[in-house]
């Protein structure tokens, strides 16, 4: 084939190749890229929903365990009321014995103890307020406070003050609530 006859054929192949390349680029930017972006967005959304579902399933499992333990918690609260909180008639003598025992073991001197029964509680427990004053060296006062804190009775510390007393010794004033069954 002469060179003149091949030139239009080559030119036609070049034009067809360039137009296919141009068509490929147009399809890539017009169709493939937006589709790829949509697929990527959907995959991210799917992953986020899947993670949310797994978190919610874990939360449901935790709540089911919590719900299953509720009867046991009620029984333990009843045991606490029965075993750890004294009835009202024993509360005053038990509070006095507790304070005297803690003072005796710590080496602090018991100055005064005041009691106040709280009749306004509406829950299962009733509070007996204790205002305690003790004197002594700092380690003895800390040992006294620790003795009350680690007692087996249900005590709640409301406030405390540490100051120099009239006799020149350190004085610790504690206001606590002892909880008891009504």
Steps between C-alpha positions, in 0.01 A plus 500: 500500500633834410567751764221728381238230546620411848491855624119534508471158668762594761331834545164324551658267760659798674169687508319185621768445769489864611121498507502173700750656740287813525186288550684300768600822681146639476353176633761488777429853623126498426408152622772309680624772741151600628404134528822427687434794736145374563626148569764635738239712678265203528780280635582760767134531590468120517808477725363773728160331523660163565715650778189669647310170488784317676515772768125480552514119519771527766288756686195272481706210633626718787145614582374140490772400746407797718130407485585140589696619804220724633331228710840414648562867578164520676589196707839651587332826604265303723800320652672835556193634675476185708867434579681833490248753620377469857134542586406830659487370857862381482640792302586733787682239706678361194609849391631572850690170511644562152626848590644386834672203340657717227615754762646228721695337219632827358620656822289813445298640789125516442374847596133481403250312287160638398224303329216622280245263348384602150127423477453662157647223285270329254728216386564162651768634735483760774792720595636553850716811508816491710703806600826373648781700661832332581835637613849366463812502288456505123584127442245399765232719342569353157489148647164585662357631171631192317344274763159657437548492125579128491226397742256237379203732563371729228649839592509808280739782581325837458777734618808524713709777649843483652602779736692574816276441801473686832759276665759565225453153346368444150125450489315314228128564453316250281141514385389161374179315422449142612233333291259258657175325422192682629 
